[in-house]
Amino acid sequence: MGFEIKGLGFPGREANYDCNSQVPSGMHNGRQIYYVFGRYPAKTKDKEYPVYDLVMCHGDFLNADHSYVHKNKNHSHPIGLK
C-alpha cells in the first residue's frame, strides 16, 4: 500500500489539480495507491493553521484506467513505493 499526499491552498486553484505530470492511478508496481488531499489557508503567516478538509480516496476513484502508460519521464513515486 502507498499514499500520495496533496496539499491544496484555499482560496486557490479550483479548476484543476496538479498530479506532478503523472495521471493518478490506483495501482503502482502491484500495490494499491491511496490519495490524501488536505485543504488549508493559502495566505497565512501563522505557524499553525487548520486543515479545512481532509479527503482520502483510492486512485481508481480518480482514474480507473490501468492500461494507460504515461510517457512523461518523471520518476517520482508515491510515498513508500520506491
N, C-alpha and C positions, 0 to 999 in steps of 0.2 A: 504494500500500500504506500502511496505517496501523496503529497499535498503541494499545491501551487497556491501561494498566498498573494493576494492582490489588495493593496490599499488604495482607496479612491477618495480624493478630497471633495468636500461638498461645501459650497456650490462649486461646480467644476464641469468637466466634460461629461455630458449626459447622453450624447448622440451615439457613442460607441464605447468600446472597452479595448484596452491595449493588452494583447496577449504575447508581447515580445516577438512579434512577427511569426509566430507559430500558431497554427489552428489548434484550439483546445481539443483534448481527446480524453476519453475515459480509460484508455489503456496506454501504457508505455513499458516496453520490454516485458510484457506479460503481467504487469502489475496494474491494479486498479488505481486511478488517479481521482482525487477529490480537489475541488477548487474552493478556496475560502476567500470571501470578499468582505472587507471591513470599510465602512464609510465614516470619515472623521472630518472635523472642521478644517477647511482648506487654508484659511488665513487666521492663524493664532500665534501668539508669542509665548503662550503658556507651555510649560514643560510637560504638563499632564492635561489631557483633554478627553472628552467622552468619545466612545465609538457609537455612532447613531444606529447603524445596522450591522449585523454580522450574519452572513449567509454562507452556508456550506452546501455544495451540490456535487454530485458525481459528474465527471467530464462529459459523459454521454448526454447529460441534460443540455449541455452547450453545443455538442456536436456528436451525433451518434454514428457518423460515417467512419468506420475503422479502416476502410480501404484507401482513404486519402493519404498520400505521402507528400509531405511538404518539401518543396525544392529549395527552401532557404538553407543556408549553411550555418545558421545559428545552432550551436550545440548545447544550449542551456538545458538543464534537466530539472524536473520537478524536485522539490525537497526530498531528500532521501533516495534519489534514483540516479546514481552515477555508474 
